[in-house]
Amino acid sequence: MLEKLRPLFDRFEEITALLSSPEILTDSKRLQKLSKEQSKLSSIVDVYLELQRTNEDFEGNTAILADPDEDPEMKEMAKAELPDLKKALEDLSQKAQIMLLPTDPDDDKNVILEIRAGTGGDEAGLFVGDLLRMYMKFAESNKWQVEIMDSSESSSGGYKEVVCSIEGKNVYSRLKFESGVHRVQRVPATETQGRVHTSACTVAILPESENVEVELNMADVRIDTYRASGAGGQHINKTDSAIRLTHEPTGIVVQCQEERSQIKNKAKAMKYLNAKLYDVQMSETKSTEDAMRKGMVGTGDRSERIRTYNYPQGRFTDHRVNMTVYRLEEIMQSGELNDIINALAADQQTKLLEHESQF
């Protein structure tokens, strides 16, 4: 394990030296890039140094036991310490192995969140609103910033669909497990006989793309303006501030109508379009191995049922890890998703370790 970690330690030392170089200090873009790389390597370097010290202690104690001229009392002390040192080496090696697992390059990106009503009519629309509030609470607890980019209200007071941008630290790494079909089981307010109805919504989590990552020719984009609909007062009826972008080669259509300014709506719509194109690009170019890694916690396919919210039983079940908790109302109100996200991340980690051990 030390041999595997040594190149990373050498790179950390190299970056540390570079960061004190006048040439780098005057290049803000390169400085930022190197500082970010150094930060990512720092935890691995800490483990490397601790592993190195522990390994030296283990080898030193082993040498004491093998030396026929060594003091018997020293041998006893060395022998007593060996089990703890061996266990520490195993734990540190396991920790290092986990840290060396391939990471998703999108993990530190912001995201576009899409929630759409599926089967279930008005009840599905209401559930879109419930999921939106849950994710907004979760974002708030993580100090992330949420902006609604587009929404279409349903007649029942819910939404046919809603699109948001979420910005903050490690947003995609925490929310990427949410893509898929979310099923809700509850008694609608209009149900006179108390029967439980099943509805569904689809959730998509798209990592935001920097413009440089996607080849976007504006000649391929048709821009339409129209009058926004929904709440908004007189402004809604008087100005064509809403923007619809159509990427003609792919047929992807995005729109934004939440801002009063057409310029702001266009900027948000461009960000949304870039994210959609990046998602398509990644789907087309990722290797078989990447596809397998991404699929380890569920494919994220829009037709895949990943979770059930059963209100009569107060049950919250994630089908990918067979995890069930009976505090649904609390989760929906507080947005406390850490337990389930941690379980999904741990499951992904375990499967990656199993895969890596086969090679």
C-alpha positions as CSV (number, residue, x, y, z in Angstrom):
1,M,0.0,0.0,0.0
2,L,2.9,2.4,0.7
3,E,4.1,1.9,-2.8
4,K,0.7,2.9,-4.2
5,L,0.5,6.0,-2.0
6,R,4.1,7.2,-2.6
7,P,3.4,8.9,-6.0
8,L,0.6,10.8,-4.4
9,F,2.8,12.0,-1.6
10,D,5.5,13.0,-4.1
11,R,2.8,15.0,-6.1
12,F,1.7,16.7,-2.8
13,E,5.2,17.8,-2.1
14,E,5.6,19.0,-5.7
15,I,2.4,21.1,-5.5
16,T,3.5,22.5,-2.1
17,A,6.7,23.7,-3.6
18,L,4.9,25.1,-6.7
19,L,2.5,27.1,-4.5
20,S,5.4,29.2,-3.1
21,S,6.7,29.9,-6.6
22,P,6.2,33.6,-7.8
23,E,5.2,32.3,-11.2
24,I,2.2,30.4,-9.7
25,L,1.3,33.2,-7.2
26,T,0.7,35.6,-10.1
27,D,-1.4,33.1,-12.1
28,S,-4.7,33.1,-10.2
29,K,-6.2,30.3,-12.4
30,R,-3.3,27.9,-11.9
31,L,-3.0,28.9,-8.3
32,Q,-6.7,28.0,-7.7
33,K,-6.3,24.7,-9.6
34,L,-3.2,23.6,-7.7
35,S,-4.7,24.6,-4.3
36,K,-7.7,22.5,-5.0
37,E,-5.5,19.5,-6.0
38,Q,-3.4,20.0,-2.8
39,S,-6.5,20.1,-0.7
40,K,-7.8,16.8,-2.2
41,L,-4.4,15.1,-1.6
42,S,-3.9,16.3,1.9
43,S,-6.1,13.6,3.6
44,I,-4.4,10.9,1.6
45,V,-1.0,12.2,2.6
46,D,-2.0,12.2,6.3
47,V,-2.9,8.5,6.0
48,Y,0.3,7.8,4.1
49,L,2.5,9.3,6.8
50,E,0.6,7.5,9.6
51,L,0.9,4.2,7.7
52,Q,4.6,4.8,7.2
53,R,5.2,5.5,10.9
54,T,3.1,2.4,11.9
55,N,4.9,0.2,9.4
56,E,8.3,1.3,10.8
57,D,7.1,0.6,14.3
58,F,5.9,-2.9,13.2
59,E,9.1,-3.7,11.4
60,G,11.1,-2.4,14.4
61,N,9.3,-4.6,16.9
62,T,9.6,-7.6,14.5
63,A,13.4,-7.0,14.3
64,I,13.6,-6.9,18.1
65,L,11.9,-10.3,18.4
66,A,14.2,-11.8,15.8
67,D,17.4,-10.5,17.5
68,P,18.9,-13.2,19.8
69,D,20.9,-10.6,21.7
70,E,18.0,-8.3,22.5
71,D,17.0,-7.8,26.1
72,P,14.1,-10.2,27.2
73,E,12.1,-7.4,28.7
74,M,12.3,-5.4,25.4
75,K,11.2,-8.5,23.6
76,E,8.1,-8.8,25.8
77,M,7.2,-5.2,25.2
78,A,7.6,-5.6,21.5
79,K,5.6,-8.8,21.4
80,A,2.8,-7.1,23.4
81,E,2.6,-4.2,20.9
82,L,2.6,-6.3,17.7
83,P,-1.2,-7.2,17.7
84,D,-2.2,-3.5,18.0
85,L,0.3,-2.5,15.4
86,K,-0.9,-5.2,13.0
87,K,-4.5,-4.1,13.5
88,A,-3.6,-0.5,12.9
89,L,-1.8,-1.4,9.7
90,E,-4.9,-3.3,8.4
91,D,-7.2,-0.4,9.3
92,L,-4.9,2.2,7.7
93,S,-4.5,0.0,4.6
94,Q,-8.3,-0.4,4.3
95,K,-8.8,3.4,4.7
96,A,-6.1,4.1,2.1
97,Q,-7.7,1.6,-0.3
98,I,-11.1,3.4,0.0
99,M,-9.4,6.8,-0.6
100,L,-7.8,5.4,-3.8
101,L,-11.1,4.3,-5.3
102,P,-12.0,6.1,-8.5
103,T,-14.0,9.2,-7.8
104,D,-16.8,10.7,-9.9
105,P,-15.3,13.8,-11.6
106,D,-18.7,15.5,-11.2
107,D,-18.9,15.1,-7.4
108,D,-17.9,18.7,-6.5
109,K,-20.3,20.3,-9.1
110,N,-23.5,22.2,-8.6
111,V,-26.6,20.5,-10.0
112,I,-29.8,21.1,-11.9
113,L,-32.7,19.3,-10.1
114,E,-35.7,18.3,-12.2
115,I,-38.9,16.9,-10.5
116,R,-41.8,15.8,-12.7
117,A,-45.2,14.4,-11.9
118,G,-45.7,10.9,-13.3
119,T,-48.6,8.5,-12.9
120,G,-51.2,9.5,-10.4
121,G,-52.8,12.7,-11.7
122,D,-53.3,15.5,-9.1
123,E,-51.8,13.5,-6.3
124,A,-48.5,13.1,-8.3
125,G,-48.5,16.9,-8.8
126,L,-48.9,17.5,-5.0
127,F,-46.1,15.0,-4.4
128,V,-43.8,17.0,-6.6
129,G,-44.3,20.0,-4.3
130,D,-43.6,17.7,-1.3
131,L,-40.3,16.5,-2.8
132,L,-39.4,20.1,-3.7
133,R,-39.8,21.2,-0.1
134,M,-37.9,18.2,1.2
135,Y,-34.9,19.0,-1.1
136,M,-35.0,22.7,-0.2
137,K,-34.9,21.8,3.5
138,F,-32.0,19.5,2.8
139,A,-30.2,22.2,0.8
140,E,-30.8,24.7,3.6
141,S,-29.3,22.4,6.2
142,N,-26.2,22.1,4.0
143,K,-26.0,25.8,3.4
144,W,-26.6,25.4,-0.4
145,Q,-28.3,28.0,-2.5
146,V,-31.5,27.0,-4.4
147,E,-33.0,28.9,-7.3
148,I,-36.2,27.9,-9.1
149,M,-35.5,28.1,-12.8
150,D,-38.8,26.9,-14.2
151,S,-42.1,25.5,-12.9
152,S,-45.5,24.5,-14.2
153,E,-48.2,24.4,-11.6
154,S,-51.0,21.9,-11.6
155,S,-54.7,22.6,-11.1
156,S,-54.6,21.0,-7.6
157,G,-52.0,23.3,-6.2
158,G,-49.0,21.1,-6.9
159,Y,-46.7,21.1,-9.9
160,K,-46.6,19.3,-13.2
161,E,-42.8,19.9,-13.1
162,V,-40.3,22.1,-11.4
163,V,-36.6,22.8,-12.2
164,C,-34.1,24.3,-9.8
165,S,-30.4,25.0,-9.7
166,I,-28.6,24.1,-6.4
167,E,-25.2,25.5,-5.7
168,G,-22.8,24.8,-2.9
169,K,-20.1,22.4,-1.7
170,N,-20.2,18.8,-3.0
171,V,-23.8,19.1,-4.1
172,Y,-23.7,16.4,-6.8
173,S,-21.8,14.0,-4.6
174,R,-24.7,14.1,-2.1
175,L,-27.7,14.4,-4.4
176,K,-26.7,12.1,-7.3
177,F,-28.3,9.1,-5.6
178,E,-31.7,10.8,-5.9
179,S,-32.2,10.2,-9.6
180,G,-35.0,7.8,-10.4
181,V,-38.7,7.2,-9.7
182,H,-40.1,8.1,-6.3
183,R,-43.3,6.4,-5.5
184,V,-45.8,7.8,-2.9
185,Q,-48.7,5.8,-1.3
186,R,-51.3,7.8,0.7
187,V,-55.0,8.6,0.9
188,P,-55.8,11.7,-1.2
189,A,-57.8,14.5,0.4
190,T,-60.5,13.9,-2.1
191,E,-60.8,10.2,-1.4
192,T,-64.1,9.6,0.5
193,Q,-63.6,5.9,1.2
194,G,-60.1,6.1,2.7
195,R,-58.4,4.1,-0.1
196,V,-54.7,4.4,-0.5
197,H,-53.6,5.6,-3.9
198,T,-50.2,5.1,-5.5
199,S,-48.6,7.9,-7.5
200,A,-45.1,8.6,-8.8
201,C,-42.7,11.4,-9.6
202,T,-39.4,11.3,-11.5
203,V,-36.3,13.1,-10.1
204,A,-33.3,13.9,-12.3
205,I,-30.0,15.2,-10.9
206,L,-27.8,16.8,-13.6
207,P,-24.3,18.0,-12.8
208,E,-23.9,21.6,-14.0
209,S,-21.4,21.9,-16.8
210,E,-18.9,24.6,-17.3
211,N,-19.4,26.0,-20.8
212,V,-15.9,24.9,-21.8
213,E,-16.8,21.3,-21.3
214,V,-19.6,21.2,-23.8
215,E,-19.3,22.1,-27.5
216,L,-22.3,24.4,-28.0
217,N,-22.7,26.2,-31.3
218,M,-25.3,28.9,-30.8
219,A,-26.2,28.6,-34.4
220,D,-27.8,25.3,-33.4
221,V,-29.9,26.9,-30.7
222,R,-33.3,28.4,-31.4
223,I,-34.3,31.1,-28.9
224,D,-38.0,31.8,-28.4
225,T,-39.5,34.4,-26.0
226,Y,-43.0,34.1,-24.6
227,R,-45.1,35.5,-21.7
228,A,-44.6,33.7,-18.4
229,S,-47.5,32.0,-16.8
230,G,-48.5,31.5,-13.2
231,A,-48.1,33.7,-10.2
232,G,-46.4,37.0,-10.7
233,G,-48.9,39.9,-10.9
234,Q,-49.2,42.3,-13.8
235,H,-45.7,41.7,-15.1
236,I,-46.7,38.2,-16.1
237,N,-49.3,39.4,-18.6
238,K,-47.4,42.4,-20.1
239,T,-43.9,41.3,-21.0
240,D,-42.3,38.4,-23.0
241,S,-39.7,37.7,-20.4
242,A,-39.8,33.9,-20.5
243,I,-37.1,32.1,-22.6
244,R,-37.3,28.8,-24.4
245,L,-34.1,27.3,-25.9
246,T,-34.3,24.5,-28.4
247,H,-31.0,22.7,-29.3
248,E,-32.0,21.5,-32.8
249,P,-29.4,18.7,-33.3
250,T,-30.5,16.9,-30.2
251,G,-34.1,18.2,-29.8
252,I,-33.4,19.2,-26.2
253,V,-35.8,22.0,-25.1
254,V,-35.3,24.0,-21.9
255,Q,-37.1,27.0,-20.6
256,C,-36.9,29.6,-17.8
257,Q,-39.6,32.0,-16.7
258,E,-39.0,32.7,-13.0
259,E,-37.1,36.0,-13.4
260,R,-38.7,39.3,-14.5
261,S,-35.7,40.0,-16.7
262,Q,-35.4,38.3,-20.1
263,I,-31.6,38.5,-19.8
264,K,-31.6,36.7,-16.5
265,N,-34.0,34.0,-17.8
266,K,-31.8,33.5,-20.8
267,A,-28.6,33.1,-18.6
268,K,-30.4,30.5,-16.4
269,A,-31.7,28.7,-19.5
270,M,-28.2,28.5,-21.0
271,K,-26.9,27.0,-17.8
272,Y,-29.8,24.5,-17.9
273,L,-29.1,23.6,-21.5
274,N,-25.4,23.1,-20.9
275,A,-26.2,20.7,-18.1
276,K,-28.6,18.7,-20.3
277,L,-26.0,18.6,-23.1
278,Y,-23.3,17.6,-20.7
279,D,-25.5,14.8,-19.4
280,V,-26.1,13.5,-22.9
281,Q,-22.3,13.8,-23.7
282,M,-21.3,11.9,-20.6
283,S,-23.9,9.1,-21.4
284,E,-22.5,8.7,-24.9
285,T,-18.8,8.8,-24.1
286,K,-18.4,7.0,-20.7
287,S,-16.6,3.7,-20.9
288,T,-18.1,0.3,-19.8
289,E,-16.2,0.6,-16.5
290,D,-17.6,4.1,-15.8
291,A,-21.1,2.9,-16.7
292,M,-20.7,0.0,-14.2
293,R,-19.5,2.4,-11.5
294,K,-22.4,4.8,-12.0
295,G,-24.8,1.9,-12.0
296,M,-23.7,0.5,-8.7
297,V,-26.3,2.4,-6.7
298,G,-28.9,2.3,-9.3
299,T,-28.8,3.3,-12.9
300,G,-30.6,6.6,-12.3
301,D,-32.8,5.6,-15.2
302,R,-36.0,7.6,-15.1
303,S,-38.1,4.3,-15.2
304,E,-36.4,2.8,-12.1
305,R,-38.3,2.9,-8.9
306,I,-35.8,3.8,-6.2
307,R,-37.9,4.8,-3.2
308,T,-41.3,4.5,-1.7
309,Y,-43.0,7.0,0.7
310,N,-45.8,5.2,2.4
311,Y,-47.8,7.7,4.5
312,P,-50.4,5.4,6.2
313,Q,-47.4,3.4,7.7
314,G,-45.1,6.4,8.1
315,R,-42.6,4.4,6.1
316,F,-39.7,5.6,4.0
317,T,-38.0,2.8,2.0
318,D,-35.1,2.9,-0.3
319,H,-35.2,-0.2,-2.5
320,R,-31.6,-0.1,-3.6
321,V,-30.2,-0.8,-0.1
322,N,-33.4,-2.3,1.4
323,M,-33.4,0.4,4.0
324,T,-36.6,1.3,5.8
325,V,-37.2,3.9,8.5
326,Y,-40.5,4.7,10.1
327,R,-40.2,8.5,10.4
328,L,-41.5,9.6,7.0
329,E,-43.2,12.8,8.2
330,E,-40.1,14.0,10.0
331,I,-38.0,13.4,6.9
332,M,-40.4,15.2,4.6
333,Q,-40.6,18.2,7.0
334,S,-37.0,18.5,7.9
335,G,-35.3,17.2,4.7
336,E,-33.1,15.0,6.9
337,L,-31.7,12.7,4.2
338,N,-28.2,12.1,5.5
339,D,-28.8,8.6,6.9
340,I,-30.1,7.3,3.6
341,I,-27.5,9.1,1.5
342,N,-24.7,7.8,3.7
343,A,-26.1,4.3,3.4
344,L,-26.2,4.6,-0.4
345,A,-22.6,6.0,-0.5
346,A,-21.4,3.2,1.7
347,D,-23.1,0.6,-0.5
348,Q,-21.4,2.1,-3.6
349,Q,-18.1,2.1,-1.8
350,T,-18.4,-1.6,-0.8
351,K,-19.3,-2.6,-4.4
352,L,-16.4,-0.6,-5.8
353,L,-14.0,-2.3,-3.3
354,E,-15.4,-5.7,-4.4
355,H,-14.9,-4.8,-8.0
356,E,-11.3,-3.5,-7.5
357,S,-10.3,-6.7,-5.6
358,Q,-11.2,-8.7,-8.7
359,F,-8.4,-7.1,-10.7
